[in-house]
Amino acid sequence: MDKQSTSIYARLLSYLLYSLLGAGISTVILAYIIRFIYIYFPLPMELNYLYANMRDAYGFWNLFFIGTIILTVIYYALAIRNIASYFKIISHSVDEISEGRLDMEIPIWKHGGLSPLALNINSMKEQLESLIEDEKKATQSKNELVTNVSHDLRTPLTSIIGYLRLIEEDQYRDEVELRYFVDIAYEKSIRLNRMVNDLFEFTKINNRDLALKLIPFNLIELLKQLAAQFHPELKKENMEIELKTAADELMIEADPDKIMRAFENLISNAIRYGNAGRKITLVVEAEGGNSVVKVINYGKVIPAKAIPFIFDRMYRIEQSRSEETGGTGLGLAIAKGIVERHQGEIIVSSNEAETIFQVQLPLSNNH
């Protein structure tokens, strides 16, 4: 039996005990009043006869018992009328809620065993409202995701089909132009493959299906390898990357492939939006029980109104969704998901001087 049922039964039992006690006292008082009237006040012969006859036939205690039972029933009926009335209000409110009127609020009476039931129903109604609102947001987000993905996939796919059609129809002047068309189609297909992989990985992270292979490794060494890996892309953008750290080793226990993917996305984002600053700085340090990595670029400032949404899927600061100004819009969402799956945290701050993406990851227990 739950607490709510116990509370109702306890209240009904208390009403019964109070009714029984009140009825017993009332019966005694009533008996003395009747006896007093019988002795000191002249009554019609019929009433005197009735009183004497009942007293002789049943006896005082039997009359007391019968009177107590009758008064107990009357008192108890009056006492539970409050609960019955409240139950009717609750029942009506539940009917209204079941018909979709979620603005209905059941009043809470301070006295009555049904108050916990009303509180629980109100709480369930609020949870239902929240679930419905979340479902609406999820549906809207899903529709936006489908729309944005369709747009982003269509752009390179249209280019690939267009250049392959030119090749298929022999619409090129010479071998050089043919090779140019093939190169463009290849680059677009690489981009398309990257977008599909991003979407697939984001879906796994979002559905908590991302399997992690946790091993201890040196985070500083991983970042050094990553900085070297980005050298051609940085050179193309006339940028450089600098790693600042006071230590040679900072051990964490994580999935190195996934952690590398997260920092790849952060550095790619820094190159894309920070190329005006010509430099990216990686600052690595230990703070308490965490490793802290700051990916700093000195390019465009992120508007304050955009910061709360910067890690949302398919979000871009610029809304044109052009191929030149952004990727899939999933890179930062993937980075955030990977970091959080490792019990870490990623935050961003931006001003006119610099934009910082700060990643905190727990240090290895053996560090």
HURAPE-V698593 format. One record per run of one state. SS is the DSSP state (A for helix, B for strand, O for the rest). FROM is the first residue (numbers start at 1). TO is the last residue. If there is no record, write none. Layout:
SS/FROM/TO
SS/FROM/TO
//
This chain:
O/1/2
A/3/40
O/41/44
A/45/58
O/59/59
A/60/98
O/99/114
A/115/168
O/169/174
A/175/206
O/207/214
B/215/218
A/219/229
O/230/230
A/231/236
O/237/239
B/240/245
O/246/250
B/251/254
O/255/255
A/256/277
O/278/278
B/279/287
O/288/289
B/290/297
O/298/303
A/304/307
O/308/330
A/331/341
O/342/344
B/345/350
O/351/354
B/355/363
O/364/367
//
